[in-house]
Each structure stands twice: as C-alpha cells, then as structure tokens.
Amino acid sequence: MNPLGLIPGSFSKGMIQAQEYFDAEHLELPFIHSSEKPKIKTIQASIFGSKNDPMNPYDLEAYIKETVSAPVEDYVIFGFAGHGVNSRGMHYYAVKGNLALFIQLAYGGVAIRDENEARNRINAIFHLIPMFFEAIEEANKNELIQKDRRLLVVESDFYGKGWGWIDGYPGKIDEKEWHTEDPTLISALNDIPRS
C-alpha cells in the first residue's frame, strides 16, 4: 500500500513518518512541492522538512530574517513545535523560488479550548497552500515576476501577519508595501500577478 500516493523511490522515510504523525493528529499532510518530497527527513519527533540545519520553527523571526537577508535554498519545514505551555503551534514554512510562505497556527497547549476547531482551521489553511505554488509558477511561466523578487507571506497566531514583496538582497519591504488586511492568505494570493 502506498498511503502517500507517490511513485516508489520518490519519497523518503521522513515523508512516511510525517504522514503517520499527521494521521495520528487527525490532520491532513500539508502540500509538499514534488521537488522537496524526496528530501524530507524527520528533524524532531514532530518536525519534518528538507532544510539543512534548520532552526527551531517556533523562532519565526529568525526564518524571516534569513529569507530577507540573502537568497536561501528552497526548503519546506512543517510540524508541531512550541515554547512553554501556551505557545504551541503547527508550522508550515516553505521557500521556493519567488515564494516565502510562513504559517504558524496555534495548536495544543492550554490556549486551545477546542482541538477539533483548531484542526479544522489548520486543515482549511493547508488547503490554500498549493494555490500559492500554482499561482507563482503560472506567474513565472508568463514572466510576470522578476527573478530577484520574492513574495513574503506571514500568517502567525504568535507574531502577527502580513505580506509584501522582497526586492533583491539584502531585501527589505517598504512599510507602505507591507499589507496586513484580512484575510491575509487570500489577500496575498490575490497579489500574485496574473495574465
């Protein structure tokens, strides 16, 4: 049986462990770009990804700073991490070409009163992820995004949310170009150029 629906040899032990972990949590496995699937490894018992020498996913600010400061290799990190009993979350960080997507959602800990509601929210947000990759790939195919431009999207229950375009490196986002309108993910998705 092939629970991941992958071609034999195109997945890793880490992908299998990730699927088992997410199944046990009654969560859908988030979208993993096909180029990253063979590289997925177990980083910690509940953290999976393709990034070499990853930082603690709870340290979202460090990931954003790294992404804005210099070009980074494509990667994905996803899973459950936290700090203390209140700040526990499900994380999904992906950097691929012109996209840097950072999602950090409260999950577990004393702050969550209804775990089913938290799971439903996580699964609903996970359903949006492939749309970002498809829109960016389509925009690139139609040459609508400059090569040194990257859409930075942040949706965090702990650090805030927003999106904007990073131009060059070291990059920065003009405060006037940092958007925080709700719903953040849908608004950011709509900001990707289309032909």
NUTOR-338366 format. One record per atom (N, C-alpha, C, O): residue in one letter; x, y, z. Coordinates in pm, whole numbers, plus 32768, in hexadecimal, padded with zeros to 4 digits. Each point is the difference from the previous one (the first is absolute). Layout:
N
AXYZ;...
//
This chain:
195
M80547F898000;M7FAC80778000;M8058807C8000;M806780048044;N7F7280607F71;N804D807C7FF5;N7FA880748031;N7FBD80407FAF;P80427FDC80D7;P7FA380638036;P801A808D7FD0;P7FA680548007;L80D17FCA7FC8;L802080877FD3;L7FE180167F6D;L800980707FCF;G7FD27F257FEA;G7FE2800E7F73;G807A80297FAF;G7FF380457F9B;L80827F908090;L807B80267FBC;L80387F8C7FAF;L7FE47F8C801D;I806880957F81;I80447F9A7FB0;I806E7FC58057;I804A804C803F;P7FC37F2E7FC8;P806A7FC58051;P8087803F7FDE;P802380137F8B;G8029800D80DD;G8082803E7FEE;G7FF980988000;G806880418007;S7F1F7FFA7FF1;S7FF480917FFD;S7FE0803A8089;S7FE98078800E;F80147F328058;F7FE3802F8086;F806E7FD2805E;F80537FAC7FDD;S7FAB808B8098;S80687FE18061;S7FC17FC4807D;S7F8780048013;K80CE7FC68042;K7FD27FCE8080;K7FC080718050;K7F9F7FEA8048;G8098808E7FAB;G7FC980748045;G7F71801F7FD5;G7FAD80268053;M80357FC97F2B;M7F7880177FD0;M7F9F7F9B803D;M7F9080228025;I809E7F637FE4;I7FAB7F98803B;I7FE7801F8093;I7F8F7FF58030;Q80D980338018;Q7FF18022808E;Q7FA7807B8010;Q7FB08006805E;A805D805B7F4A;A7FAB80788005;A7F6E7FD97FEC;A7FA8802F8048;Q803E7F7B7F55;Q7F767FD57FE7;Q7FC77FBA807B;Q7F8D80188027;E80C27F928016;E7FD37FB98078;E7FE380628072;E7F9C7FF18047;Y80BB80727FCB;Y7FEC8062806A;Y7F8080507FE8;Y7FAE800F805B;F803F80247F2B;F7F8A80507FE3;F7F807FAC8008;F7F998032802C;D806D7F507FA9;D7F8C7FA8800F;D7FDC7FF18094;D7F8A80078024;A80D97FE48031;A7FE77FEF8090;A7FC5807F803D;A7FB37FF98061;E806F807A7F68;E7FCC80818031;E7F7A80247FBF;E7FC680678020;H800A7F447F85;H7F84801A7FB6;H800A80817FB0;H7FA280507FF9;L80D47FC37FCC;L801980737FAB;L80287FD17F74;L803D7F967FF0;E7FA080BA7FAD;E802D7FE07F79;E809380277FF3;E802C80658038;L801E7F4C7F7E;L808A80237FE3;L7FFF807A7FA6;L7FBB80007F9B;P809080698087;P7FFF80767FAA;P80437FE57F7A;P80477F9D7FEF;F7FA180BC7FB4;F803B7FF67F7A;F80988004800C;F803980578042;I80087F4A7F7B;I80927FFD7FF6;I801F7FFF7F6A;I7FD57FA67FB8;H807480BE801B;H802280077F72;H804B7F807FD8;H804F7FCC804E;S7F9780047F3B;S803C7F827FD2;S809980038006;S803F7F988014;S7FFD80DD7FDA;S809380098005;S80357FEC808E;S80767FE08011;E7F3680318053;E802C7FF3808C;E7FE07F78803D;E803F7FD98062;K7F607FDE7F66;K7FD57F81803C;K80727F9D8017;K80097FC7806D;P805080237F32;P806B7F9E8019;P8063802D806B;P804A7FAD8035;K7FB880D47FED;K806180368061;K7FC98005808E;K804A8021805D;I7F367FBF7FB7;I7FC4800F8084;I803F7F9F8062;I80107F897FE5;K801480AE808E;K80387FAF806C;K7FBB80268083;K7FC4806A800B;T80457F3E8056;T7FCD801F8085;T806980518048;T80717FD28014;I7F6B80A88013;I805D80598045;I7FF57FEB8096;I80667FF78045;Q7F2180017FEC;Q7FE07FDB808A;Q7F867FA67FF6;Q7FCC7FEB7F92;A80057FE180DD;A7F907FA27FFD;A7F8580377FB8;A7FB47FB47FC3;S803680D08044;S7F89803B7FC3;S8021806E7F9C;S7FA8804E7FDB;I80D57FB97FF8;I802B80647F9E;I80437FB87F8B;I80557FA98013;F7F83807D7F74;F80317FC07F88;F8029806B7F9C;F7FCB80708005;G80917F707FA3;G802480637F9C;G80767FDA7FAC;G803D7F968011;S7FE380C57F92;S806E7FEA7FA3;S807480618019;S80667FF77FBB;K7F8B806280A3;K806780678019;K80747FC3804C;K7FED7FB88062;N808D80667F70;N80777FD58048;N8015805E8076;N7FF080797FF3;D80357F51807F;D8018804E807A;D7F8F80608021;D80188078800D;P7F6E7F568000;P7F91805A801D;P80058036808F;P80327FBE805B;M7F9880B87FB5;M7FEF803B8085;M7F7E7FCB803A;M7FB37FBD7FBA;N8033806080C5;N7F817FDB803C;N7F91804A7FB7;N8005807A7FF6;P7F977F407FD5;P7F9680437FB6;P7FB5806A8051;P7FC5805C7FC7;Y803C7F9780BB;Y7FBB80658050;Y804080897FEF;Y7FBF80678013;D80C37F9C7FC8;D8048807E7FEE;D7FE680377F74;D805B80097FAE;L7F2A801D8039;L7FD580317F7E;L805280797FD3;L8023800A7F8B;E7FFA805080D1;E804C80787FDD;E80877FDF7FC2;E802D80457FA4;A80157F52808D;A80827FD87FCA;A7FF17FCF7F6F;A8055801D7FAC;Y7F417F998039;Y7FE97FCF7F78;Y7FE480757FA0;Y803280027F90;I7F80805E809D;I7FE180737FAB;I807E80527FE7;I801B80297F8F;K80327FEE80DB;K807C804E7FF1;K805E7FBC7F9E;K803D80437FAC;E7FD07F39805E;E80567FB67FA4;E7FCF80107F70;E805180137FA4;T7F2E7FE48048;T7FC680077F7A;T801080897FC1;T8013800B7F86;V7FE5805D80CA;V800B80887FCD;V809280277FEB;V801F80507FA7;S803B7F7880A9;S808D80297FFF;S804D7FD17F86;S805780487FCE;A7F8B7F418001;A804F7FC77F93;A7FAE7F937FBB;A7FA07FCC8039;P808680137F4D;P7FBC7F8F7FBF;P80167F818053;P806E7FE78031;V7F2B7FCA7FDD;V800A7F808046;V7FD27F927FA2;V7FAE80177FA7;E80887F73806F;E7FD57F8D7FB0;E7F6E7FE1801E;E7FD08019806E;D7FEB7FB17F30;D7F767FD78014;D7FF87F9A8070;D80577FAA800F;Y7F3F80608041;Y7FEA7FA0806C;Y7F6F8003802D;Y7FB4805A7FDC;V80287F438071;V7F817FFE8047;V801B7FC7808B;V80507FA38011;I7F6D80968052;I80027FCC8089;I7F7180028030;I7FB980627FEC;F801C7F338053;F7F767FFA802F;F7FF87FA5807A;F804E7FA2800D;G7F54807C804A;G7FEB7FAF8077;G7FE080548079;G7FE380787FF6;F80237F47807B;F7FD38037807F;F807880268056;F80587FAD801A;A7FAB80D08013;A806B802E8059;A7FC880708056;A7F9780397FE2;G80B07FE58088;G7FCF806C8054;G8061802B806B;G80757FD98003;H7F5480798054;H804E803B806C;H7FA4800A8079;H7F9F804C7FFD;G807E7F6B806C;G7FAB80058077;G7F7C7FB87FE9;G7FF17FB47FA1;V7FAF806580B9;V7F807FBB7FF6;V7F99804D7FAF;V7F9C7FC67FD5;N807A80B98013;N7F9D80517FB7;N801F800C7F6B;N7FA480017FAE;S80D88008802E;S802680207F77;S802D7F847FB4;S80767FEE7FE4;R7F2B7FBE7FFD;R801C7F887FB2;R7FB980107F7B;R7F8F80307FF9;G80B47FA67F9D;G7FC180187F80;G80267F9D7F94;G80657FBB8007;M7F4680427F94;M801B7FB57F85;M804380627FA1;M7FD0806F7FEB;H809E7F647FDC;H805180567FAB;H80067FC87F72;H80027F877FEB;Y800180D57FB6;Y801A7FDD7F75;Y804F80757FC6;Y7FCB806D7FED;Y80B47F7A7FF7;Y805880657FC5;Y80337FC87F7C;Y80377F927FFB;A7FB780B97F9A;A80307FD47F7E;A803E80767FB7;A7FC5806C7FF7;V80B27F7E7FD5;V804380617FAA;V801B7FB87F7D;V80477F9B7FFC;K7F80809B7F99;K80147FC37F7C;K7FFC80707F99;K7F97803B7FE7;G80DB7FDF7FDE;G800780667F98;G7FCF80878030;G803A803B805C;N7F5B7FF67F66;N7FCC80858020;N7F9C80018073;N7FBB80638015;L803D7F318036;L7F9F7FF6806D;L80457FDC8083;L80537FA58007;A7F8A80A68062;A80287FDD8089;A7F8080048054;A7FC9806B8019;L80097F218010;L7F807FF18044;L80187FCC808D;L80387F948012;F7F9D80B98052;F80157FDC808C;F7F797FFE8048;F7FC180688014;I80157F208012;I7F807FEF8045;I801C7FC38089;I80437F9A800B;Q7F8880A6805D;Q80167FD4808A;Q7F79800F8049;Q7FD6806F8020;L7FE97F207FFA;L7F7880018036;L7FFB7FBE808A;L803B7F968015;A7F7E80AA8045;A7FF27FC98088;A7FC57F737FF8;A7F9D7FE87FBB;Y80A27FBD808F;Y7FD07F768001;Y803B7FBB807B;Y807A7FF5800D;G7F317FDD804B;G80307FC2807A;G80198069806B;G7FEF80787FE8;G80387F5C808C;G8018805D806D;G7F7E802D8040;G7F937FDD7FD2;V807A80708098;V7F8A8028804C;V7FAD806A7FBA;V7F8D80168025;A80AA802D7F77;A7FB8806B7FBC;A7F927FCB7FA3;A7FA5804A7FDC;I80637F387FFF;I7F9E7FC57FA4;I7F927FBC8051;I80197FA1804A;R7F6F80917FA7;R7F8F7FC6804A;R7FBE7F8F7FB3;R7FCE7FA0803B;D8031806B7F40;D7FBD7F9D7FAE;D80627FCC7F97;D801A80437F9B;E801E7F46807D;E80637FCA7FA4;E7FC57FE17F77;E8046800F7F9B;N7F3D7FC7805F;N7FC27FE67F7E;N7FF580807FAE;N80187FFF7F87;E7FC4806E80B9;E7FFA80817FBB;E808A80297FCD;E800F80327F91;A80567FB880C3;A808A80207FD7;A802B7FAA7F8A;A803D80337FA2;R7FA47F4C8061;R80207FA77F90;R7FBB802C7F80;R803D80037F95;N7F44801E8076;N7FB4802B7F89;N803D807E7FC4;N8009800C7F86;R801F805280CF;R803E807B7FCE;R80847FE27FBB;R801C80357F95;I80357F7580A9;I80817FDC7FC4;I7FEA7FBD7F79;I804180237F9E;N7F647F7C805C;N7FE67FBB7F82;N7FCD80607F96;N80267FF57F8B;A7F84806A809B;A7FCC80617F9F;A807180577FC9;A8005801B7F88;I8055801080CE;I807080537FD3;I80607FAC7FAC;I803580327F9C;F7FE27F50808A;F80577FA97FB0;F7FC97FF27F71;F804E7FEF7FA2;H7F2F8017804D;H7FC57FF47F79;H802380767FA7;H7FFB7FF37F85;L8029807E80B5;L802580767FB1;L80907FF77FCB;L8020803F7F9B;I80357F7580A7;I808F7FFF7FE0;I801D7FE07F6E;I804C80497FC1;P7F7B7F4D8005;P80217FE37F74;P7FDC80717FA1;P803E80107F97;M7F5D8040808C;M7FD8806F7FAA;M807080677FF2;M800F803D7F96;F80407FD680D4;F8071805D7FF9;F80687FCE7F9C;F8030804C7FAB;F7FF27F35805F;F80657FC77FA6;F7FD180057F6F;F804D80217FA6;E7F347FBD8044;E7FC980037F78;E8001808E7FC7;E802580147F8C;A7FB2804E80C5;A7FFA808A7FD1;A808B80377FE1;A801480447F9C;I804E7F9D80BB;I8089802F7FEA;I803A7FBD7F83;I804080437FAF;E7FAB7F3A8042;E80347FBA7F8A;E7FC280387F80;E804580107F9C;E7F3B800D8067;E7FBC80387F8B;E8036808C7FE2;E801780227F8C;A7FFC802F80DB;A803680877FEC;A808E7FFA7FC7;A802480507FAA;N802C7F528086;N80887FEF7FCB;N7FFC7FD37F6E;N804D80317FAD;K7F5B7F728036;K7FF37FCE7F77;K7FDE80727FA0;K802E80027F8E;N7F81805B80A0;N7FD780737FAF;N805B807A8013;N7FE1806D7FD2;E80907F7D8072;E806680688017;E7FC5807E803E;E801C806F7FD4;L7F927F7E8093;L7FBF80708044;L804780298081;L7FDD8065803D;I80877F4C7FEE;I804A801E807B;I809580047FDE;I80337FA67FBE;Q801280C28071;Q809080087FED;Q80437F918051;Q7FCF7FD9806A;K80A37FF57F63;K80447F908042;K802C8020808E;K7FFF7FA78055;D802980D67FC6;D803380208086;D7F918035805C;D801D80408065;R7F677FA57F79;R7F8E802D804F;R7FBF7F888043;R7FEF7F977FC1;R7FED807780BE;R7FC47F90804A;R7F8B80338052;R800B80658045;L7F857F557FB3;L7F8B801F8052;L80147FC1808A;L800E7F87800C;L7FF480CD805A;L800B7FD2808B;L7F758007803D;L7FC1806A8005;V800E7F22802B;V7F7C7FF7803C;V80107FC5808C;V803E7F988013;V7F8980AD8050;V80077FD3808B;V7F727FFA8039;V7FB680627FFC;E80277F2B8039;E7F817FED8047;E80237FBB8083;E80137F878003;S7FF680C78068;S80297FC98081;S7FA1802D806E;S7FDF8076800C;D7FF87F2A8044;D7FAE80208075;D8053803B8071;D7FC980338062;F80BB7FC87F91;F8058802F806C;F804C807F7FDD;F801E80508058;Y80027FC47F28;Y8056806F7FD7;Y7FBB80647FA3;Y803C80657FDB;G7F497F817FFF;G7FBA805B7FA5;G7FF87FC97F74;G80227F8C7FE7;K7FB080C97FBF;K7FEA7FD07F78;K800F80737F9E;K7FF880758025;G801E7F677F5F;G800C80627F97;G80477FC57F88;G80297F8C8000;W7FE680C67F99;W80477FD67F89;W803680797FB7;W7FCF8070800C;G809A7F757FA6;G803C80677FAD;G80697FC17FA6;G80237F8B8012;W800D80C27F8F;W80637FCF7FA0;W808B802A802C;W801780758020;I80477F2C7FE3;I808C801B801D;I804480197F7A;I7FF67FAF7FA4;D804F80C18052;D804980207F85;D80957FF9801A;D80368051804B;G800D7F4D7F77;G80917FF3800C;G802C7FD5808B;G7FAF7FE38058;Y80D780197FB9;Y803C7FD78080;Y8077805A801D;Y804880227FA3;P7FD1800880D8;P7FA07FE7806B;P7F7E80497FE2;P800080757FD9;G7F967F46803B;G7F7E80377FDD;G7FBE80458075;G801F7FE88074;K7F88806D7F68;K7FAD803D8067;K7F7B80207FBE;K7FF5800E7F87;I7FA97FFD80CD;I7F7B80207FD1;I7FDE808B8033;I800280198078;D7FE0803D7F2D;D7FD480878026;D7F837FF28057;D7FA47FB77FDD;E805980908094;E7F8D7FF7805A;E7F7D801C7FB8;E7F997FC78023;K806A80917F79;K7F86801E7FB5;K7FD57F897FAA;K7F8D7FF77FD5;E80D17FAD8012;E7FE37F8B7FAE;E7FE67F828053;E7FE97F957FC8;W801A807880BD;W7FE27F8D8057;W7F6B8006801F;W7FD0805F803D;H7FE77F3B7F98;H7F6F7FFE800A;H7FD47FA48071;H803A7F958015;T7F5E80948032;T7FD07FAE806F;T7F687FEB7FFB;T7FC37FDA8065;E8002803D7F29;E7F6F7FF17FF5;E7FD77F6E8014;E804A7FA47FDC;D7F428049805E;D7FC77F7A800F;D7FA57FE37F8A;D7FC5805D7FC9;P802E7F29800F;P80507F8D8029;P808980057FBD;P800A800C7F86;T805D7FE980C9;T808980137FD1;T80247FA27F8D;T8031802D7F98;L7FB77F53807A;L802B7FA07F9A;L7FB880167F7B;L803E7FFB7F96;I7F41801C806F;I7FB480187F85;I802F80817FBE;I801080067F86;S8004806280CB;S802C80817FC9;S808A7FF37FC1;S801880387F95;A80437F8080AD;A80867FEC7FC8;A7FF97FB07F7E;A8045801F7F9F;L7F687F7C805F;L7FEE7FAF7F88;L7FCF80577F8C;L802B7FEF7F8D;N7F7C806C8091;N7FCA80597F98;N806580677FD3;N7FEC80417F99;D80827FD280B0;D806780607FDC;D80667FC67F9C;D805480497FCC;I7FA37F35801A;I805B7FC27F9E;I7FCF80257F75;I7F8B7FEA7FE0;P80CE804E7FCD;P7FD4802C7F7A;P7FCB7F8C7FAB;P80337F908004;R7F65808F7FB1;R7FC47F9F7FA6;R7FF080407F77;R7FF080797FF3;S80167F327FA9;S7FF180367F77;S7F6F80057FD7;S7FE1802A7F91;
//
